[in-house]
């Protein structure tokens, strides 16, 4: 039987992996129409302010990606 700290680490890693997978799925589900639009037409899309890199979703994904890189160090 594995020690308790190994089970804890496994649980945390699985939880974080599921959270990232859920966030990725949600982003694709909500933003598919925006991300499928040609780059030149994206500034005219209704969801541009939300999904652009400086928008609420884009900014949050950048912070999450940076945090994941820092955690790897």
PyMOL Python script that loads the backbone (N, CA, C, O; Angstrom):
from pymol import cmd

cmd.read_pdbstr("""\
ATOM      1  N   UNK A   1       0.843  -1.184   0.000  1.00  0.00           N
ATOM      2  CA  UNK A   1       0.000   0.000   0.000  1.00  0.00           C
ATOM      3  C   UNK A   1       0.887   1.246   0.000  1.00  0.00           C
ATOM      4  O   UNK A   1       1.895   1.305   0.703  1.00  0.00           O
ATOM      5  N   UNK A   2       0.498   2.225  -0.790  1.00  0.00           N
ATOM      6  CA  UNK A   2       1.284   3.460  -0.886  1.00  0.00           C
ATOM      7  C   UNK A   2       1.119   4.299   0.379  1.00  0.00           C
ATOM      8  O   UNK A   2       0.059   4.287   1.005  1.00  0.00           O
ATOM      9  N   UNK A   3       2.175   5.031   0.753  1.00  0.00           N
ATOM     10  CA  UNK A   3       2.055   5.946   1.891  1.00  0.00           C
ATOM     11  C   UNK A   3       1.027   7.048   1.595  1.00  0.00           C
ATOM     12  O   UNK A   3       0.686   7.304   0.441  1.00  0.00           O
ATOM     13  N   UNK A   4       0.554   7.676   2.639  1.00  0.00           N
ATOM     14  CA  UNK A   4      -0.502   8.686   2.516  1.00  0.00           C
ATOM     15  C   UNK A   4      -0.075   9.866   1.649  1.00  0.00           C
ATOM     16  O   UNK A   4      -0.889  10.403   0.898  1.00  0.00           O
ATOM     17  N   UNK A   5       1.202  10.284   1.740  1.00  0.00           N
ATOM     18  CA  UNK A   5       1.618  11.452   0.962  1.00  0.00           C
ATOM     19  C   UNK A   5       1.633  11.142  -0.534  1.00  0.00           C
ATOM     20  O   UNK A   5       1.432  12.049  -1.343  1.00  0.00           O
ATOM     21  N   UNK A   6       1.867   9.885  -0.926  1.00  0.00           N
ATOM     22  CA  UNK A   6       1.817   9.524  -2.346  1.00  0.00           C
ATOM     23  C   UNK A   6       0.378   9.589  -2.863  1.00  0.00           C
ATOM     24  O   UNK A   6       0.131  10.057  -3.974  1.00  0.00           O
ATOM     25  N   UNK A   7      -0.556   9.120  -2.057  1.00  0.00           N
ATOM     26  CA  UNK A   7      -1.974   9.190  -2.448  1.00  0.00           C
ATOM     27  C   UNK A   7      -2.428  10.635  -2.554  1.00  0.00           C
ATOM     28  O   UNK A   7      -3.190  10.985  -3.455  1.00  0.00           O
ATOM     29  N   UNK A   8      -1.960  11.486  -1.629  1.00  0.00           N
ATOM     30  CA  UNK A   8      -2.331  12.898  -1.660  1.00  0.00           C
ATOM     31  C   UNK A   8      -1.819  13.565  -2.934  1.00  0.00           C
ATOM     32  O   UNK A   8      -2.563  14.287  -3.597  1.00  0.00           O
ATOM     33  N   UNK A   9      -0.561  13.329  -3.278  1.00  0.00           N
ATOM     34  CA  UNK A   9       0.024  13.924  -4.475  1.00  0.00           C
ATOM     35  C   UNK A   9      -0.690  13.432  -5.732  1.00  0.00           C
ATOM     36  O   UNK A   9      -0.945  14.209  -6.651  1.00  0.00           O
ATOM     37  N   UNK A  10      -1.009  12.147  -5.768  1.00  0.00           N
ATOM     38  CA  UNK A  10      -1.721  11.601  -6.910  1.00  0.00           C
ATOM     39  C   UNK A  10      -3.098  12.238  -7.035  1.00  0.00           C
ATOM     40  O   UNK A  10      -3.527  12.581  -8.137  1.00  0.00           O
ATOM     41  N   UNK A  11      -3.789  12.398  -5.917  1.00  0.00           N
ATOM     42  CA  UNK A  11      -5.107  13.020  -5.924  1.00  0.00           C
ATOM     43  C   UNK A  11      -5.033  14.467  -6.406  1.00  0.00           C
ATOM     44  O   UNK A  11      -5.860  14.904  -7.205  1.00  0.00           O
ATOM     45  N   UNK A  12      -4.054  15.198  -5.923  1.00  0.00           N
ATOM     46  CA  UNK A  12      -3.895  16.601  -6.332  1.00  0.00           C
ATOM     47  C   UNK A  12      -3.589  16.692  -7.819  1.00  0.00           C
ATOM     48  O   UNK A  12      -4.180  17.517  -8.515  1.00  0.00           O
ATOM     49  N   UNK A  13      -2.678  15.862  -8.324  1.00  0.00           N
ATOM     50  CA  UNK A  13      -2.331  15.902  -9.743  1.00  0.00           C
ATOM     51  C   UNK A  13      -3.500  15.520 -10.636  1.00  0.00           C
ATOM     52  O   UNK A  13      -3.718  16.141 -11.676  1.00  0.00           O
ATOM     53  N   UNK A  14      -4.249  14.509 -10.238  1.00  0.00           N
ATOM     54  CA  UNK A  14      -5.426  14.117 -11.016  1.00  0.00           C
ATOM     55  C   UNK A  14      -6.462  15.233 -10.993  1.00  0.00           C
ATOM     56  O   UNK A  14      -7.067  15.535 -12.022  1.00  0.00           O
ATOM     57  N   UNK A  15      -6.670  15.842  -9.847  1.00  0.00           N
ATOM     58  CA  UNK A  15      -7.619  16.950  -9.734  1.00  0.00           C
ATOM     59  C   UNK A  15      -7.227  18.133 -10.607  1.00  0.00           C
ATOM     60  O   UNK A  15      -8.069  18.703 -11.302  1.00  0.00           O
ATOM     61  N   UNK A  16      -5.947  18.503 -10.572  1.00  0.00           N
ATOM     62  CA  UNK A  16      -5.483  19.612 -11.403  1.00  0.00           C
ATOM     63  C   UNK A  16      -5.582  19.272 -12.888  1.00  0.00           C
ATOM     64  O   UNK A  16      -5.943  20.126 -13.697  1.00  0.00           O
ATOM     65  N   UNK A  17      -5.268  18.042 -13.245  1.00  0.00           N
ATOM     66  CA  UNK A  17      -5.388  17.619 -14.636  1.00  0.00           C
ATOM     67  C   UNK A  17      -6.822  17.676 -15.126  1.00  0.00           C
ATOM     68  O   UNK A  17      -7.081  18.116 -16.246  1.00  0.00           O
ATOM     69  N   UNK A  18      -7.752  17.235 -14.297  1.00  0.00           N
ATOM     70  CA  UNK A  18      -9.163  17.297 -14.662  1.00  0.00           C
ATOM     71  C   UNK A  18      -9.649  18.747 -14.763  1.00  0.00           C
ATOM     72  O   UNK A  18     -10.454  19.074 -15.635  1.00  0.00           O
ATOM     73  N   UNK A  19      -9.162  19.608 -13.876  1.00  0.00           N
ATOM     74  CA  UNK A  19      -9.558  21.014 -13.924  1.00  0.00           C
ATOM     75  C   UNK A  19      -9.065  21.676 -15.211  1.00  0.00           C
ATOM     76  O   UNK A  19      -9.807  22.433 -15.836  1.00  0.00           O
ATOM     77  N   UNK A  20      -7.829  21.402 -15.609  1.00  0.00           N
ATOM     78  CA  UNK A  20      -7.294  21.967 -16.848  1.00  0.00           C
ATOM     79  C   UNK A  20      -8.050  21.414 -18.053  1.00  0.00           C
ATOM     80  O   UNK A  20      -8.345  22.156 -18.989  1.00  0.00           O
ATOM     81  N   UNK A  21      -8.365  20.120 -18.040  1.00  0.00           N
ATOM     82  CA  UNK A  21      -9.130  19.525 -19.137  1.00  0.00           C
ATOM     83  C   UNK A  21     -10.526  20.139 -19.220  1.00  0.00           C
ATOM     84  O   UNK A  21     -11.019  20.408 -20.315  1.00  0.00           O
ATOM     85  N   UNK A  22     -11.161  20.361 -18.078  1.00  0.00           N
ATOM     86  CA  UNK A  22     -12.489  20.975 -18.067  1.00  0.00           C
ATOM     87  C   UNK A  22     -12.429  22.414 -18.574  1.00  0.00           C
ATOM     88  O   UNK A  22     -13.295  22.833 -19.341  1.00  0.00           O
ATOM     89  N   UNK A  23     -11.429  23.166 -18.161  1.00  0.00           N
ATOM     90  CA  UNK A  23     -11.290  24.545 -18.624  1.00  0.00           C
ATOM     91  C   UNK A  23     -11.028  24.601 -20.127  1.00  0.00           C
ATOM     92  O   UNK A  23     -11.576  25.457 -20.821  1.00  0.00           O
ATOM     93  N   UNK A  24     -10.204  23.704 -20.625  1.00  0.00           N
ATOM     94  CA  UNK A  24      -9.938  23.646 -22.062  1.00  0.00           C
ATOM     95  C   UNK A  24     -11.202  23.303 -22.828  1.00  0.00           C
ATOM     96  O   UNK A  24     -11.497  23.919 -23.852  1.00  0.00           O
ATOM     97  N   UNK A  25     -11.947  22.327 -22.340  1.00  0.00           N
ATOM     98  CA  UNK A  25     -13.204  21.960 -22.987  1.00  0.00           C
ATOM     99  C   UNK A  25     -14.205  23.093 -22.982  1.00  0.00           C
ATOM    100  O   UNK A  25     -14.869  23.334 -23.991  1.00  0.00           O
ATOM    101  N   UNK A  26     -14.329  23.798 -21.861  1.00  0.00           N
ATOM    102  CA  UNK A  26     -15.260  24.921 -21.776  1.00  0.00           C
ATOM    103  C   UNK A  26     -14.867  26.027 -22.745  1.00  0.00           C
ATOM    104  O   UNK A  26     -15.718  26.594 -23.430  1.00  0.00           O
ATOM    105  N   UNK A  27     -13.568  26.330 -22.799  1.00  0.00           N
ATOM    106  CA  UNK A  27     -13.086  27.381 -23.696  1.00  0.00           C
ATOM    107  C   UNK A  27     -13.375  27.030 -25.149  1.00  0.00           C
ATOM    108  O   UNK A  27     -13.816  27.880 -25.923  1.00  0.00           O
ATOM    109  N   UNK A  28     -13.127  25.784 -25.517  1.00  0.00           N
ATOM    110  CA  UNK A  28     -13.421  25.368 -26.892  1.00  0.00           C
ATOM    111  C   UNK A  28     -14.917  25.389 -27.172  1.00  0.00           C
ATOM    112  O   UNK A  28     -15.343  25.791 -28.255  1.00  0.00           O
ATOM    113  N   UNK A  29     -15.711  24.960 -26.204  1.00  0.00           N
ATOM    114  CA  UNK A  29     -17.166  24.937 -26.382  1.00  0.00           C
ATOM    115  C   UNK A  29     -17.714  26.356 -26.557  1.00  0.00           C
ATOM    116  O   UNK A  29     -18.510  26.604 -27.462  1.00  0.00           O
ATOM    117  N   UNK A  30     -17.300  27.267 -25.715  1.00  0.00           N
ATOM    118  CA  UNK A  30     -17.813  28.633 -25.750  1.00  0.00           C
ATOM    119  C   UNK A  30     -17.210  29.465 -26.881  1.00  0.00           C
ATOM    120  O   UNK A  30     -17.882  30.332 -27.439  1.00  0.00           O
ATOM    121  N   UNK A  31     -15.953  29.206 -27.219  1.00  0.00           N
ATOM    122  CA  UNK A  31     -15.264  30.068 -28.166  1.00  0.00           C
ATOM    123  C   UNK A  31     -15.006  29.465 -29.530  1.00  0.00           C
ATOM    124  O   UNK A  31     -14.255  30.033 -30.323  1.00  0.00           O
ATOM    125  N   UNK A  32     -15.626  28.305 -29.825  1.00  0.00           N
ATOM    126  CA  UNK A  32     -15.330  27.630 -31.084  1.00  0.00           C
ATOM    127  C   UNK A  32     -15.615  28.539 -32.282  1.00  0.00           C
ATOM    128  O   UNK A  32     -14.813  28.604 -33.214  1.00  0.00           O
ATOM    129  N   UNK A  33     -16.736  29.230 -32.263  1.00  0.00           N
ATOM    130  CA  UNK A  33     -17.086  30.104 -33.394  1.00  0.00           C
ATOM    131  C   UNK A  33     -16.042  31.215 -33.561  1.00  0.00           C
ATOM    132  O   UNK A  33     -15.669  31.562 -34.682  1.00  0.00           O
ATOM    133  N   UNK A  34     -15.583  31.758 -32.451  1.00  0.00           N
ATOM    134  CA  UNK A  34     -14.572  32.812 -32.509  1.00  0.00           C
ATOM    135  C   UNK A  34     -13.248  32.273 -33.023  1.00  0.00           C
ATOM    136  O   UNK A  34     -12.643  32.869 -33.914  1.00  0.00           O
ATOM    137  N   UNK A  35     -12.783  31.141 -32.467  1.00  0.00           N
ATOM    138  CA  UNK A  35     -11.485  30.598 -32.857  1.00  0.00           C
ATOM    139  C   UNK A  35     -11.497  30.019 -34.268  1.00  0.00           C
ATOM    140  O   UNK A  35     -10.439  29.891 -34.884  1.00  0.00           O
ATOM    141  N   UNK A  36     -12.671  29.665 -34.795  1.00  0.00           N
ATOM    142  CA  UNK A  36     -12.774  29.154 -36.167  1.00  0.00           C
ATOM    143  C   UNK A  36     -12.845  30.288 -37.190  1.00  0.00           C
ATOM    144  O   UNK A  36     -12.747  30.038 -38.392  1.00  0.00           O
ATOM    145  N   UNK A  37     -13.012  31.518 -36.736  1.00  0.00           N
ATOM    146  CA  UNK A  37     -13.077  32.679 -37.613  1.00  0.00           C
ATOM    147  C   UNK A  37     -11.668  33.031 -38.100  1.00  0.00           C
ATOM    148  O   UNK A  37     -10.692  32.871 -37.367  1.00  0.00           O
ATOM    149  N   UNK A  38     -11.575  33.504 -39.325  1.00  0.00           N
ATOM    150  CA  UNK A  38     -10.278  33.919 -39.870  1.00  0.00           C
ATOM    151  C   UNK A  38      -9.672  35.028 -39.000  1.00  0.00           C
ATOM    152  O   UNK A  38     -10.397  35.842 -38.428  1.00  0.00           O
ATOM    153  N   UNK A  39      -8.358  35.051 -38.909  1.00  0.00           N
ATOM    154  CA  UNK A  39      -7.682  36.038 -38.059  1.00  0.00           C
ATOM    155  C   UNK A  39      -8.036  37.470 -38.438  1.00  0.00           C
ATOM    156  O   UNK A  39      -8.155  38.333 -37.568  1.00  0.00           O
ATOM    157  N   UNK A  40      -8.200  37.722 -39.711  1.00  0.00           N
ATOM    158  CA  UNK A  40      -8.509  39.093 -40.147  1.00  0.00           C
ATOM    159  C   UNK A  40      -9.934  39.507 -39.779  1.00  0.00           C
ATOM    160  O   UNK A  40     -10.229  40.700 -39.705  1.00  0.00           O
ATOM    161  N   UNK A  41     -10.811  38.542 -39.549  1.00  0.00           N
ATOM    162  CA  UNK A  41     -12.207  38.856 -39.204  1.00  0.00           C
ATOM    163  C   UNK A  41     -12.478  38.832 -37.706  1.00  0.00           C
ATOM    164  O   UNK A  41     -13.542  39.272 -37.270  1.00  0.00           O
ATOM    165  N   UNK A  42     -11.552  38.334 -36.920  1.00  0.00           N
ATOM    166  CA  UNK A  42     -11.786  38.223 -35.479  1.00  0.00           C
ATOM    167  C   UNK A  42     -12.067  39.548 -34.785  1.00  0.00           C
ATOM    168  O   UNK A  42     -12.917  39.573 -33.895  1.00  0.00           O
ATOM    169  N   UNK A  43     -11.405  40.659 -35.134  1.00  0.00           N
ATOM    170  CA  UNK A  43     -11.730  41.920 -34.445  1.00  0.00           C
ATOM    171  C   UNK A  43     -13.174  42.373 -34.648  1.00  0.00           C
ATOM    172  O   UNK A  43     -13.670  43.204 -33.887  1.00  0.00           O
ATOM    173  N   UNK A  44     -13.850  41.844 -35.654  1.00  0.00           N
ATOM    174  CA  UNK A  44     -15.236  42.227 -35.924  1.00  0.00           C
ATOM    175  C   UNK A  44     -16.235  41.239 -35.335  1.00  0.00           C
ATOM    176  O   UNK A  44     -17.444  41.440 -35.452  1.00  0.00           O
ATOM    177  N   UNK A  45     -15.751  40.185 -34.711  1.00  0.00           N
ATOM    178  CA  UNK A  45     -16.619  39.159 -34.129  1.00  0.00           C
ATOM    179  C   UNK A  45     -17.231  39.673 -32.829  1.00  0.00           C
ATOM    180  O   UNK A  45     -16.618  40.473 -32.122  1.00  0.00           O
ATOM    181  N   UNK A  46     -18.448  39.209 -32.517  1.00  0.00           N
ATOM    182  CA  UNK A  46     -19.140  39.664 -31.309  1.00  0.00           C
ATOM    183  C   UNK A  46     -18.404  39.281 -30.017  1.00  0.00           C
ATOM    184  O   UNK A  46     -18.483  40.006 -29.026  1.00  0.00           O
ATOM    185  N   UNK A  47     -17.694  38.154 -30.021  1.00  0.00           N
ATOM    186  CA  UNK A  47     -16.996  37.693 -28.823  1.00  0.00           C
ATOM    187  C   UNK A  47     -15.537  38.152 -28.755  1.00  0.00           C
ATOM    188  O   UNK A  47     -14.762  37.635 -27.949  1.00  0.00           O
ATOM    189  N   UNK A  48     -15.166  39.103 -29.581  1.00  0.00           N
ATOM    190  CA  UNK A  48     -13.766  39.533 -29.637  1.00  0.00           C
ATOM    191  C   UNK A  48     -13.272  40.033 -28.287  1.00  0.00           C
ATOM    192  O   UNK A  48     -12.168  39.681 -27.870  1.00  0.00           O
ATOM    193  N   UNK A  49     -14.054  40.833 -27.608  1.00  0.00           N
ATOM    194  CA  UNK A  49     -13.602  41.410 -26.334  1.00  0.00           C
ATOM    195  C   UNK A  49     -13.420  40.348 -25.256  1.00  0.00           C
ATOM    196  O   UNK A  49     -12.635  40.543 -24.328  1.00  0.00           O
ATOM    197  N   UNK A  50     -14.121  39.246 -25.362  1.00  0.00           N
ATOM    198  CA  UNK A  50     -14.016  38.183 -24.367  1.00  0.00           C
ATOM    199  C   UNK A  50     -12.837  37.262 -24.637  1.00  0.00           C
ATOM    200  O   UNK A  50     -12.082  36.934 -23.722  1.00  0.00           O
ATOM    201  N   UNK A  51     -12.672  36.834 -25.906  1.00  0.00           N
ATOM    202  CA  UNK A  51     -11.694  35.802 -26.221  1.00  0.00           C
ATOM    203  C   UNK A  51     -10.368  36.328 -26.769  1.00  0.00           C
ATOM    204  O   UNK A  51      -9.457  35.537 -27.017  1.00  0.00           O
ATOM    205  N   UNK A  52     -10.239  37.621 -26.962  1.00  0.00           N
ATOM    206  CA  UNK A  52      -8.948  38.151 -27.428  1.00  0.00           C
ATOM    207  C   UNK A  52      -7.896  37.943 -26.334  1.00  0.00           C
ATOM    208  O   UNK A  52      -8.255  37.694 -25.183  1.00  0.00           O
ATOM    209  N   UNK A  53      -6.604  38.039 -26.670  1.00  0.00           N
ATOM    210  CA  UNK A  53      -5.569  37.808 -25.655  1.00  0.00           C
ATOM    211  C   UNK A  53      -5.690  38.730 -24.431  1.00  0.00           C
ATOM    212  O   UNK A  53      -5.354  38.317 -23.321  1.00  0.00           O
ATOM    213  N   UNK A  54      -6.158  39.951 -24.614  1.00  0.00           N
ATOM    214  CA  UNK A  54      -6.301  40.863 -23.483  1.00  0.00           C
ATOM    215  C   UNK A  54      -7.701  40.813 -22.877  1.00  0.00           C
ATOM    216  O   UNK A  54      -7.986  41.547 -21.931  1.00  0.00           O
ATOM    217  N   UNK A  55      -8.573  39.964 -23.405  1.00  0.00           N
ATOM    218  CA  UNK A  55      -9.922  39.818 -22.877  1.00  0.00           C
ATOM    219  C   UNK A  55      -9.936  38.993 -21.601  1.00  0.00           C
ATOM    220  O   UNK A  55      -8.898  38.515 -21.144  1.00  0.00           O
ATOM    221  N   UNK A  56     -11.110  38.834 -21.041  1.00  0.00           N
ATOM    222  CA  UNK A  56     -11.212  38.131 -19.759  1.00  0.00           C
ATOM    223  C   UNK A  56     -10.786  36.667 -19.873  1.00  0.00           C
ATOM    224  O   UNK A  56     -10.074  36.177 -18.998  1.00  0.00           O
ATOM    225  N   UNK A  57     -11.195  35.965 -20.909  1.00  0.00           N
ATOM    226  CA  UNK A  57     -10.814  34.558 -21.067  1.00  0.00           C
ATOM    227  C   UNK A  57      -9.352  34.445 -21.485  1.00  0.00           C
ATOM    228  O   UNK A  57      -8.605  33.644 -20.924  1.00  0.00           O
ATOM    229  N   UNK A  58      -8.947  35.236 -22.459  1.00  0.00           N
ATOM    230  CA  UNK A  58      -7.569  35.180 -22.932  1.00  0.00           C
ATOM    231  C   UNK A  58      -6.565  35.529 -21.842  1.00  0.00           C
ATOM    232  O   UNK A  58      -5.522  34.886 -21.726  1.00  0.00           O
ATOM    233  N   UNK A  59      -6.873  36.534 -21.053  1.00  0.00           N
ATOM    234  CA  UNK A  59      -5.987  36.945 -19.962  1.00  0.00           C
ATOM    235  C   UNK A  59      -5.906  35.849 -18.894  1.00  0.00           C
ATOM    236  O   UNK A  59      -4.829  35.539 -18.384  1.00  0.00           O
ATOM    237  N   UNK A  60      -7.050  35.278 -18.572  1.00  0.00           N
ATOM    238  CA  UNK A  60      -7.073  34.196 -17.580  1.00  0.00           C
ATOM    239  C   UNK A  60      -6.285  32.984 -18.038  1.00  0.00           C
ATOM    240  O   UNK A  60      -5.589  32.361 -17.236  1.00  0.00           O
ATOM    241  N   UNK A  61      -6.383  32.638 -19.318  1.00  0.00           N
ATOM    242  CA  UNK A  61      -5.618  31.509 -19.836  1.00  0.00           C
ATOM    243  C   UNK A  61      -4.121  31.806 -19.805  1.00  0.00           C
ATOM    244  O   UNK A  61      -3.317  30.905 -19.563  1.00  0.00           O
ATOM    245  N   UNK A  62      -3.743  33.046 -20.045  1.00  0.00           N
ATOM    246  CA  UNK A  62      -2.336  33.424 -19.958  1.00  0.00           C
ATOM    247  C   UNK A  62      -1.803  33.303 -18.540  1.00  0.00           C
ATOM    248  O   UNK A  62      -0.680  32.842 -18.333  1.00  0.00           O
ATOM    249  N   UNK A  63      -2.591  33.709 -17.578  1.00  0.00           N
ATOM    250  CA  UNK A  63      -2.191  33.587 -16.170  1.00  0.00           C
ATOM    251  C   UNK A  63      -2.079  32.124 -15.776  1.00  0.00           C
ATOM    252  O   UNK A  63      -1.129  31.728 -15.102  1.00  0.00           O
ATOM    253  N   UNK A  64      -3.057  31.315 -16.200  1.00  0.00           N
ATOM    254  CA  UNK A  64      -3.013  29.883 -15.899  1.00  0.00           C
ATOM    255  C   UNK A  64      -1.795  29.224 -16.533  1.00  0.00           C
ATOM    256  O   UNK A  64      -1.132  28.414 -15.887  1.00  0.00           O
ATOM    257  N   UNK A  65      -1.492  29.550 -17.765  1.00  0.00           N
ATOM    258  CA  UNK A  65      -0.325  28.985 -18.433  1.00  0.00           C
ATOM    259  C   UNK A  65       0.969  29.388 -17.743  1.00  0.00           C
ATOM    260  O   UNK A  65       1.872  28.566 -17.583  1.00  0.00           O
ATOM    261  N   UNK A  66       1.064  30.637 -17.336  1.00  0.00           N
ATOM    262  CA  UNK A  66       2.254  31.098 -16.615  1.00  0.00           C
ATOM    263  C   UNK A  66       2.399  30.383 -15.278  1.00  0.00           C
ATOM    264  O   UNK A  66       3.504  30.008 -14.887  1.00  0.00           O
ATOM    265  N   UNK A  67       1.282  30.194 -14.578  1.00  0.00           N
ATOM    266  CA  UNK A  67       1.328  29.496 -13.296  1.00  0.00           C
ATOM    267  C   UNK A  67       1.764  28.048 -13.473  1.00  0.00           C
ATOM    268  O   UNK A  67       2.495  27.509 -12.643  1.00  0.00           O
ATOM    269  N   UNK A  68       1.316  27.419 -14.554  1.00  0.00           N
ATOM    270  CA  UNK A  68       1.717  26.024 -14.805  1.00  0.00           C
ATOM    271  C   UNK A  68       3.211  25.931 -15.084  1.00  0.00           C
ATOM    272  O   UNK A  68       3.865  24.988 -14.639  1.00  0.00           O
ATOM    273  N   UNK A  69       3.752  26.891 -15.808  1.00  0.00           N
ATOM    274  CA  UNK A  69       5.198  26.896 -16.094  1.00  0.00           C
ATOM    275  C   UNK A  69       5.982  27.114 -14.798  1.00  0.00           C
ATOM    276  O   UNK A  69       6.979  26.435 -14.552  1.00  0.00           O
ATOM    277  N   UNK A  70       5.534  28.053 -13.976  1.00  0.00           N
ATOM    278  CA  UNK A  70       6.217  28.318 -12.718  1.00  0.00           C
ATOM    279  C   UNK A  70       6.180  27.105 -11.795  1.00  0.00           C
ATOM    280  O   UNK A  70       7.164  26.811 -11.117  1.00  0.00           O
ATOM    281  N   UNK A  71       5.045  26.396 -11.765  1.00  0.00           N
ATOM    282  CA  UNK A  71       4.936  25.197 -10.916  1.00  0.00           C
ATOM    283  C   UNK A  71       5.892  24.101 -11.380  1.00  0.00           C
ATOM    284  O   UNK A  71       6.345  23.296 -10.566  1.00  0.00           O
ATOM    285  N   UNK A  72       6.201  24.059 -12.663  1.00  0.00           N
ATOM    286  CA  UNK A  72       7.141  23.066 -13.151  1.00  0.00           C
ATOM    287  C   UNK A  72       8.573  23.355 -12.720  1.00  0.00           C
ATOM    288  O   UNK A  72       9.402  22.447 -12.655  1.00  0.00           O
ATOM    289  N   UNK A  73       8.862  24.610 -12.428  1.00  0.00           N
ATOM    290  CA  UNK A  73      10.211  24.965 -11.995  1.00  0.00           C
ATOM    291  C   UNK A  73      10.371  24.581 -10.539  1.00  0.00           C
ATOM    292  O   UNK A  73      11.437  24.789  -9.959  1.00  0.00           O
TER     293      UNK A  73
END
""", "prot")
cmd.dss("prot")
cmd.show_as("cartoon", "prot")
cmd.util.cbc("prot")
cmd.orient("prot")
